[in-house]
Amino acid sequence: MFEEWMAAERFYTFFMPLVVLIMVLSISVYMYVLIYTERGTKASKVGSLIFFSLLVIAVGYSAVGHLTHRTWLSQNDYIHPGIRDRATIIGFETTEDPAIVNAYRRSATLGENLGNLDMYDSERVTRSFPYEYIGSRGGDQHYFTYGETDEFVFRMDGQVYWSEEEDMLVGHEYRLTDERFEDIGFYNEHQVIFDALYLTVEEKEVDTDLTHSPETVTNMIGGWLFGRQFY
């Protein structure tokens, strides 16, 4: 797959811009020929022949290339700086701003985007969640206690699902199918992307004293990406 991806990327990011550039220059030259040569002369005929020959070649090449590599376009729609930290256009590589990369890597859609990319394999991961639920605020701000006597509190933003089974976190781990993709800027995920939290406990009232300064879920559970958490 890597070779196919690189061939498609070269087509759309190098050859197609080059074709457009050549055709823009050709149109400029052809307009000059039309303006400064008399119609029907040898120079005019040669200029028209060259221009329309180039146009046919460009259109034919573009059409065949697009039919061959068009899957790349649909795949590329799912790629953002949180998945790939650089891009190349006409041979020039540009690197994304680290702040933008970090913001995208906390995006709630990161897992969905990774799941739609063919160069990633996904594996479902579950983990027990041994914390007591003490309620929520605003519908998606959930609070849990921890510590020997449950004296501390942390908060998690997101949706909770109620289950008759055990309390657990559910996520997916995404790994590149070919590590060569790392060489062109793709992240080979080593963290689990959070999908859902399932709880079996009954909702309790939130103690405002305990939740005055809650810890973050990202500091409580390592190795997982929980998206954007607001505090």
Backbone bond lengths (Angstrom), bond angles and torsions (degrees), N, CA, C in turn:
res aa  C-N    CA-C-N  psi(-1)  N-CA   C-N-CA  omega(-1)  CA-C   N-CA-C  phi
1 M - - - 1.458 - - 1.528 112.11 -
2 F 1.327 116.55 -33.36 1.460 120.11 -176.88 1.523 111.09 -59.77
3 E 1.338 116.45 -44.98 1.464 119.64 -179.56 1.530 111.18 -62.69
4 E 1.339 116.81 -40.27 1.459 120.66 178.77 1.528 110.69 -64.52
5 W 1.341 115.79 -41.20 1.468 119.97 178.95 1.527 110.65 -62.64
6 M 1.323 116.95 -45.46 1.454 120.46 -178.71 1.522 111.49 -64.39
7 A 1.343 116.85 -39.13 1.463 120.32 178.18 1.523 110.43 -63.56
8 A 1.332 116.51 -43.10 1.465 120.45 179.29 1.524 110.89 -67.32
9 E 1.326 116.68 -40.83 1.468 119.42 -179.49 1.524 110.87 -65.60
10 R 1.318 117.34 -40.36 1.460 119.48 177.02 1.525 110.74 -62.82
11 F 1.334 115.99 -37.94 1.461 119.19 179.78 1.526 111.06 -62.65
12 Y 1.340 117.44 -48.82 1.465 120.78 -173.92 1.530 113.85 -81.85
13 T 1.317 117.11 -27.47 1.463 118.58 -175.59 1.524 114.03 -105.48
14 F 1.332 116.84 -10.84 1.472 119.01 178.46 1.527 112.04 -122.69
15 F 1.329 116.06 -60.74 1.468 119.60 -173.96 1.530 112.58 -68.72
16 M 1.333 117.99 -43.18 1.460 118.92 -179.52 1.532 112.54 -64.59
17 P 1.341 119.93 -45.87 1.473 118.76 174.78 1.524 112.05 -60.52
18 L 1.353 116.01 -35.02 1.466 119.76 178.75 1.531 110.39 -66.34
19 V 1.341 116.43 -41.46 1.466 120.59 177.60 1.528 110.36 -61.75
20 V 1.316 116.40 -43.79 1.475 120.39 179.24 1.525 110.52 -61.71
21 L 1.328 116.23 -43.50 1.462 120.32 179.10 1.528 111.40 -61.86
22 I 1.334 116.11 -44.20 1.468 120.23 179.39 1.521 110.85 -62.82
23 M 1.335 116.80 -41.48 1.464 119.91 -178.68 1.525 111.54 -68.99
24 V 1.321 117.47 -35.30 1.470 120.23 176.05 1.526 109.83 -62.67
25 L 1.320 116.56 -44.70 1.469 120.19 177.59 1.529 110.94 -64.80
26 S 1.334 115.93 -39.35 1.471 119.71 179.73 1.520 111.22 -64.45
27 I 1.323 116.40 -40.96 1.465 119.72 178.44 1.521 110.59 -62.86
28 S 1.332 115.86 -40.10 1.469 119.95 179.25 1.528 110.58 -62.60
29 V 1.331 116.29 -44.76 1.468 120.39 179.27 1.526 110.62 -65.81
30 Y 1.319 115.91 -42.12 1.460 120.04 -178.91 1.533 111.26 -64.50
31 M 1.322 116.82 -39.88 1.467 119.91 176.48 1.526 110.74 -62.49
32 Y 1.335 116.34 -37.71 1.462 120.78 177.69 1.535 110.07 -62.96
33 V 1.361 115.08 -43.08 1.471 119.71 179.10 1.523 110.81 -62.48
34 L 1.328 117.28 -43.54 1.460 120.84 -179.52 1.531 112.36 -63.61
35 I 1.307 115.21 -36.78 1.468 119.72 -175.86 1.534 111.37 -76.84
36 Y 1.339 116.38 -40.67 1.471 119.30 -169.71 1.532 114.18 -105.62
37 T 1.327 117.24 6.25 1.468 118.91 174.11 1.526 109.49 -125.69
38 E 1.277 115.77 149.35 1.458 119.77 179.67 1.530 110.68 -75.59
39 R 1.325 114.97 140.83 1.445 120.28 179.72 1.538 110.26 -64.29
40 G 1.330 115.60 135.54 1.464 120.16 179.20 1.505 114.25 94.30
41 T 1.326 117.41 -12.07 1.464 119.60 178.17 1.521 110.24 -75.47
42 K 1.343 114.75 164.77 1.465 119.59 -179.65 1.529 111.19 -59.97
43 A 1.336 116.76 -42.04 1.466 120.60 -179.08 1.532 110.47 -61.55
44 S 1.358 115.45 -41.21 1.465 119.64 179.95 1.522 110.84 -65.85
45 K 1.331 117.05 -41.99 1.455 120.92 -179.10 1.537 111.56 -66.84
46 V 1.322 115.92 -42.50 1.468 120.08 178.66 1.522 110.74 -63.87
47 G 1.345 115.34 -42.98 1.462 119.49 178.69 1.521 111.50 -60.96
48 S 1.343 117.53 -43.35 1.465 121.25 179.18 1.519 110.89 -65.11
49 L 1.343 116.92 -41.86 1.458 120.93 -179.75 1.528 111.26 -61.60
50 I 1.324 115.91 -45.39 1.474 119.97 -179.58 1.525 110.43 -64.68
51 F 1.333 116.06 -45.49 1.462 119.72 -176.77 1.522 111.34 -62.89
52 F 1.337 117.13 -49.61 1.466 119.73 -176.71 1.530 111.65 -71.10
53 S 1.322 117.25 -27.41 1.468 119.76 173.94 1.520 110.23 -66.11
54 L 1.341 115.48 -45.07 1.468 119.78 176.53 1.519 111.45 -62.20
55 L 1.327 116.18 -39.28 1.464 120.11 -179.44 1.519 111.19 -63.94
56 V 1.326 117.13 -44.66 1.469 121.15 178.94 1.525 110.38 -63.01
57 I 1.329 116.90 -44.10 1.464 120.68 179.11 1.523 110.75 -62.04
58 A 1.335 116.86 -44.56 1.459 121.46 -178.52 1.524 111.29 -63.91
59 V 1.325 116.41 -45.72 1.463 120.16 179.69 1.522 110.80 -65.08
60 G 1.328 116.75 -43.30 1.461 120.36 179.79 1.518 111.73 -63.98
61 Y 1.317 116.37 -45.78 1.467 120.53 179.46 1.521 110.69 -62.22
62 S 1.337 116.72 -44.13 1.462 120.97 -179.18 1.520 111.21 -64.00
63 A 1.332 117.05 -42.13 1.460 120.88 -178.57 1.528 111.43 -65.50
64 V 1.324 116.52 -46.79 1.465 120.58 -179.64 1.533 110.11 -64.52
65 G 1.331 116.05 -43.69 1.464 119.74 179.71 1.514 111.86 -63.33
66 H 1.323 116.87 -41.56 1.465 119.97 -179.55 1.525 111.11 -65.98
67 L 1.327 117.63 -42.54 1.461 120.40 177.86 1.522 111.94 -62.60
68 T 1.330 115.98 -32.25 1.468 120.84 -179.48 1.524 112.09 -77.38
69 H 1.335 116.95 -38.20 1.466 120.67 -169.48 1.526 114.40 -115.28
70 R 1.326 119.18 11.20 1.469 120.59 -170.58 1.528 113.52 -62.42
71 T 1.335 117.64 -22.94 1.469 119.80 177.48 1.517 111.19 -59.36
72 W 1.339 115.99 -30.72 1.471 120.66 179.69 1.522 110.79 -58.00
73 L 1.321 117.80 -38.16 1.463 121.32 -177.91 1.524 111.45 -64.11
74 S 1.330 116.93 -45.53 1.466 119.60 179.94 1.524 111.01 -66.96
75 Q 1.327 117.48 -37.10 1.458 120.44 176.95 1.529 111.43 -67.56
76 N 1.301 115.86 -39.71 1.460 120.19 -177.04 1.531 112.35 -64.86
77 D 1.333 116.85 -22.76 1.468 120.99 178.03 1.522 111.99 -62.35
78 Y 1.333 117.53 -25.74 1.465 121.26 -177.91 1.524 113.20 -90.31
79 I 1.321 116.84 -5.32 1.469 120.29 -176.05 1.516 110.65 -92.69
80 H 1.331 115.73 127.84 1.461 121.11 175.34 1.534 108.16 -134.52
81 P 1.333 118.47 176.39 1.475 119.66 -175.43 1.524 115.21 -58.66
82 G 1.326 118.20 -20.68 1.454 120.02 177.25 1.520 113.25 -76.81
83 I 1.321 116.87 -11.26 1.463 122.25 178.97 1.525 111.15 -108.02
84 R 1.331 115.26 -37.34 1.465 120.85 178.77 1.524 108.71 -136.84
85 D 1.314 116.88 125.24 1.464 119.61 -171.00 1.523 114.03 -94.71
86 R 1.332 117.82 10.28 1.469 119.70 178.38 1.531 109.74 -153.43
87 A 1.313 114.98 162.66 1.468 121.15 178.23 1.516 108.45 -145.92
88 T 1.328 115.58 158.27 1.461 121.19 -179.09 1.512 109.79 -127.43
89 I 1.325 117.12 133.77 1.451 121.94 176.12 1.524 108.88 -136.22
90 I 1.305 116.97 123.77 1.464 125.37 -176.74 1.532 110.78 49.68
91 G 1.326 115.60 42.01 1.458 120.71 175.32 1.514 115.34 85.57
92 F 1.335 118.04 -6.34 1.469 121.16 -179.22 1.528 109.40 -100.94
93 E 1.322 115.77 125.52 1.457 121.14 -178.84 1.524 110.58 -92.20
94 T 1.323 115.51 132.96 1.471 121.09 176.22 1.523 108.58 -119.37
95 T 1.321 116.19 137.40 1.463 121.90 -179.56 1.520 109.66 -104.97
96 E 1.337 116.25 135.96 1.453 121.22 -179.24 1.527 110.94 -71.12
97 D 1.331 115.27 149.93 1.463 121.33 176.18 1.531 109.18 -62.88
98 P 1.350 118.83 131.07 1.473 120.84 -179.22 1.523 113.73 -55.72
99 A 1.323 117.74 -34.45 1.468 120.30 179.32 1.525 110.64 -65.66
100 I 1.328 116.19 -38.94 1.469 120.34 177.84 1.526 110.21 -68.17
101 V 1.331 116.26 -40.44 1.466 120.59 177.94 1.525 110.28 -59.45
102 N 1.337 117.19 -47.37 1.462 121.05 -179.20 1.520 111.37 -62.39
103 A 1.325 117.18 -39.12 1.465 120.62 179.07 1.521 110.87 -63.56
104 Y 1.335 116.62 -43.99 1.464 119.79 -179.90 1.522 111.76 -69.11
105 R 1.324 117.13 -30.54 1.462 119.31 -179.97 1.522 111.68 -74.99
106 R 1.319 116.82 -9.25 1.467 120.86 172.66 1.524 111.21 -104.40
107 S 1.319 115.43 11.65 1.461 120.08 -179.46 1.527 111.08 -70.65
108 A 1.328 115.87 143.48 1.462 120.69 179.10 1.526 112.00 -68.68
109 T 1.328 117.33 -16.62 1.471 121.01 -178.04 1.522 113.01 -98.39
110 L 1.331 118.06 5.57 1.466 120.34 -176.43 1.524 111.38 -57.79
111 G 1.328 117.33 -48.89 1.455 120.25 -178.94 1.520 112.60 -63.40
112 E 1.337 116.51 -40.51 1.467 120.16 179.03 1.527 111.21 -62.73
113 N 1.331 116.22 -42.65 1.462 119.65 178.98 1.523 111.72 -64.64
114 L 1.335 116.80 -44.42 1.461 120.39 178.79 1.527 111.09 -61.04
115 G 1.325 116.31 -37.66 1.454 120.75 -179.11 1.516 113.58 -66.53
116 N 1.323 117.15 -21.06 1.465 121.61 -179.83 1.522 113.36 -93.28
117 L 1.328 117.54 -1.67 1.459 121.24 -177.90 1.525 110.59 -98.63
118 D 1.318 115.49 129.12 1.463 120.99 -175.74 1.526 113.14 -69.34
119 M 1.335 117.72 -20.91 1.465 118.03 -177.46 1.543 112.26 -83.11
120 Y 1.336 116.95 3.92 1.464 120.60 177.24 1.525 110.62 -117.74
121 D 1.326 115.51 137.24 1.461 122.41 167.33 1.522 108.21 -98.97
122 S 1.316 117.20 144.75 1.465 120.10 179.92 1.523 110.72 -119.91
123 E 1.321 115.07 149.15 1.458 121.80 177.73 1.525 108.52 -136.80
124 R 1.309 116.65 128.58 1.465 121.48 179.72 1.524 109.57 -71.50
125 V 1.324 115.91 135.61 1.462 122.04 -178.40 1.520 108.72 -128.16
126 T 1.321 116.68 134.79 1.465 121.05 174.85 1.522 109.64 -122.40
127 R 1.302 114.71 153.61 1.461 120.45 -179.11 1.516 108.60 -149.88
128 S 1.314 116.51 138.78 1.467 120.01 178.53 1.520 109.85 -65.84
129 F 1.313 116.12 154.68 1.462 121.72 -176.18 1.531 108.00 -129.87
130 P 1.354 117.08 84.22 1.465 121.18 -171.13 1.532 114.13 -86.67
131 Y 1.328 116.96 50.50 1.454 120.61 -179.28 1.520 109.96 -125.22
132 E 1.338 115.90 143.14 1.461 120.24 -177.72 1.518 111.04 -82.38
133 Y 1.309 115.04 128.16 1.467 121.67 179.94 1.524 109.21 -81.63
134 I 1.332 117.59 129.95 1.460 120.04 179.77 1.527 112.67 -119.14
135 G 1.331 117.33 10.93 1.454 118.87 172.60 1.508 114.05 124.36
136 S 1.318 114.09 -176.07 1.460 119.98 -177.17 1.505 110.51 -141.27
137 R 1.334 114.15 165.37 1.458 122.25 175.03 1.520 108.13 -135.82
138 G 1.306 115.84 140.73 1.455 119.89 176.80 1.511 114.20 67.40
139 G 1.329 117.16 11.46 1.455 120.32 176.59 1.511 115.58 88.84
140 D 1.351 118.17 -34.41 1.464 118.66 -176.77 1.524 112.89 -132.07
141 Q 1.334 117.51 16.92 1.462 121.79 174.60 1.525 107.18 -109.46
142 H 1.323 116.90 108.05 1.456 121.95 -171.38 1.527 110.29 -111.91
143 Y 1.338 115.57 143.05 1.464 121.69 -174.49 1.520 110.26 -122.27
144 F 1.359 114.16 141.72 1.456 121.18 -177.78 1.526 108.44 -138.97
145 T 1.321 115.43 151.20 1.469 119.94 178.18 1.523 110.14 -103.69
146 Y 1.327 115.21 154.69 1.457 120.95 174.77 1.515 108.33 -151.35
147 G 1.312 116.98 171.55 1.457 122.01 -175.22 1.517 109.96 106.03
148 E 1.322 116.35 166.39 1.472 120.50 -176.08 1.514 112.09 -60.51
149 T 1.319 116.55 -36.54 1.469 120.66 179.62 1.527 111.26 -115.56
150 D 1.306 116.20 22.82 1.475 121.33 -179.48 1.526 111.91 55.40
151 E 1.350 114.91 38.84 1.459 119.04 -176.26 1.523 113.22 -86.37
152 F 1.335 117.15 -10.88 1.464 120.46 -178.66 1.527 110.50 -112.33
153 V 1.315 114.47 159.79 1.467 119.68 -177.03 1.520 110.07 -132.98
154 F 1.335 116.40 141.23 1.459 119.75 167.63 1.519 108.80 -128.86
155 R 1.319 113.84 159.54 1.464 120.68 -175.38 1.524 110.23 -120.86
156 M 1.320 114.35 146.85 1.461 120.96 177.45 1.516 108.52 -136.27
157 D 1.340 116.17 128.88 1.463 121.08 176.92 1.519 109.73 -94.76
158 G 1.315 117.05 136.17 1.456 120.92 179.40 1.511 110.84 145.37
159 Q 1.313 116.09 -172.53 1.459 122.00 -177.11 1.516 110.83 -98.01
160 V 1.333 115.52 137.00 1.458 122.08 177.26 1.527 108.41 -108.30
161 Y 1.332 115.80 138.68 1.459 121.44 176.66 1.520 108.70 -111.64
162 W 1.318 116.30 139.35 1.462 120.69 -178.56 1.515 109.35 -94.87
163 S 1.315 114.98 134.29 1.455 121.06 -173.93 1.517 109.58 -136.29
164 E 1.320 116.14 156.68 1.460 121.09 176.06 1.528 111.13 -92.93
165 E 1.320 116.39 0.29 1.455 120.10 179.08 1.526 109.58 -97.02
166 E 1.326 117.59 -150.16 1.466 120.83 -177.26 1.525 111.52 -85.23
167 D 1.340 115.24 160.29 1.463 120.72 174.61 1.529 108.25 -71.37
168 M 1.332 115.94 128.54 1.465 117.24 -179.24 1.523 111.63 -159.48
169 L 1.329 112.80 152.47 1.456 121.74 171.30 1.525 108.28 -91.63
170 V 1.330 114.92 142.57 1.463 120.52 176.52 1.521 108.53 -125.31
171 G 1.305 116.43 132.68 1.458 120.50 179.01 1.512 110.70 -151.71
172 H 1.312 115.74 -175.54 1.461 121.47 177.67 1.525 109.66 -132.71
173 E 1.311 114.87 141.39 1.458 121.49 174.91 1.520 107.70 -105.15
174 Y 1.323 116.02 129.75 1.470 121.14 -176.96 1.526 109.26 -115.12
175 R 1.330 115.24 129.25 1.461 120.80 178.39 1.526 109.77 -129.63
176 L 1.313 116.12 144.35 1.454 120.88 178.49 1.525 110.54 -66.06
177 T 1.321 116.26 139.97 1.463 120.31 177.26 1.525 111.84 -73.60
178 D 1.318 116.61 -21.28 1.467 122.70 179.67 1.527 107.25 -141.56
179 E 1.320 116.57 118.52 1.462 120.30 -175.36 1.526 113.23 -66.08
180 R 1.331 117.50 -12.64 1.463 119.81 176.42 1.528 112.20 -64.15
181 F 1.326 116.83 -21.37 1.463 119.43 176.38 1.530 111.40 -63.43
182 E 1.342 116.40 -26.41 1.467 119.59 176.34 1.526 111.25 -61.91
183 D 1.322 116.48 -33.03 1.464 120.82 -177.91 1.525 112.21 -67.32
184 I 1.327 117.58 -19.36 1.469 120.11 178.94 1.527 111.24 -110.33
185 G 1.341 116.06 20.36 1.460 119.83 168.16 1.502 117.66 103.55
186 F 1.328 119.41 -0.79 1.462 120.71 179.96 1.528 110.17 -79.56
187 Y 1.340 115.37 141.40 1.457 120.12 176.74 1.523 109.92 -81.20
188 N 1.319 115.58 132.61 1.461 121.15 171.82 1.517 106.48 -96.70
189 E 1.328 116.71 98.68 1.461 121.30 -168.93 1.532 112.92 -59.38
190 H 1.330 114.71 131.43 1.458 120.64 173.62 1.526 110.66 -117.41
191 Q 1.320 115.83 10.50 1.456 121.22 176.48 1.519 109.29 -122.49
192 V 1.307 115.76 155.26 1.458 121.47 179.69 1.530 108.37 -87.88
193 I 1.318 116.61 131.53 1.456 121.35 178.00 1.525 108.60 -85.74
194 F 1.312 117.02 118.92 1.464 122.09 -178.09 1.519 111.42 -63.99
195 D 1.347 116.22 134.71 1.455 121.93 175.91 1.526 112.09 -112.66
196 A 1.329 116.75 -50.46 1.464 119.25 -174.01 1.518 110.98 -156.64
197 L 1.333 115.32 156.78 1.456 122.79 173.42 1.522 107.75 -119.36
198 Y 1.321 116.40 125.47 1.459 121.67 178.25 1.523 108.97 -109.17
199 L 1.346 116.63 129.64 1.454 122.59 -178.15 1.525 110.31 -126.74
200 T 1.333 115.48 150.44 1.462 120.74 178.45 1.522 111.98 -113.82
201 V 1.335 117.97 -9.75 1.460 120.81 -173.97 1.522 110.99 -80.72
202 E 1.338 115.11 159.63 1.461 120.80 176.07 1.524 109.13 -80.76
203 E 1.306 116.12 151.13 1.460 120.66 -179.63 1.528 109.72 -70.37
204 K 1.339 115.28 140.22 1.456 121.90 178.18 1.519 109.33 -122.44
205 E 1.301 115.86 166.06 1.462 120.50 -179.66 1.524 110.23 -74.81
206 V 1.321 116.44 138.41 1.456 120.89 178.81 1.517 109.88 -77.15
207 D 1.326 116.72 128.21 1.460 122.52 176.04 1.520 108.18 -82.08
208 T 1.322 118.18 112.56 1.457 121.32 -175.84 1.521 112.32 -64.77
209 D 1.324 117.00 -29.35 1.465 119.14 178.64 1.524 110.73 -67.93
210 L 1.333 115.75 -41.56 1.454 119.53 -179.07 1.518 111.97 -68.44
211 T 1.322 116.71 -34.28 1.459 120.55 -173.44 1.520 112.93 -93.99
212 H 1.317 116.65 15.19 1.467 119.28 -179.43 1.529 111.02 -61.07
213 S 1.320 116.67 -41.73 1.467 120.01 179.64 1.526 108.82 -137.59
214 P 1.331 117.37 77.41 1.471 119.88 -175.49 1.519 112.71 -74.21
215 E 1.315 114.99 151.52 1.455 121.86 173.07 1.538 108.30 -74.68
216 T 1.329 116.91 163.69 1.463 120.59 177.95 1.522 110.09 -92.81
217 V 1.318 116.62 147.29 1.463 120.63 178.99 1.526 110.73 -65.10
218 T 1.331 117.08 -30.29 1.466 119.85 -179.91 1.531 111.16 -66.42
219 N 1.329 117.17 -28.61 1.462 120.32 176.69 1.527 112.11 -81.88
220 M 1.334 115.56 -19.55 1.462 119.64 -178.19 1.521 112.33 -84.21
221 I 1.312 116.07 -35.31 1.464 120.03 -172.91 1.519 108.88 -125.66
222 G 1.304 116.94 108.42 1.454 121.02 -178.21 1.516 112.62 -84.07
223 G 1.321 115.32 156.88 1.450 120.33 176.25 1.517 114.81 82.52
224 W 1.342 117.02 4.77 1.461 121.69 179.10 1.519 109.50 -123.81
225 L 1.337 115.72 144.49 1.457 121.59 172.69 1.523 108.31 -104.33
226 F 1.341 115.95 121.39 1.455 121.13 -174.91 1.528 113.14 -105.17
227 G 1.318 117.42 13.90 1.449 119.28 -179.22 1.518 110.65 73.76
228 R 1.315 115.91 -159.17 1.461 120.75 -176.96 1.525 109.67 -83.01
229 Q 1.323 115.68 120.32 1.454 122.13 177.13 1.538 108.44 -110.84
230 F 1.324 116.36 128.58 1.473 120.47 -175.90 1.523 109.65 -106.43
231 Y 1.361 113.96 135.18 1.465 119.43 179.49 1.516 109.10 -136.86
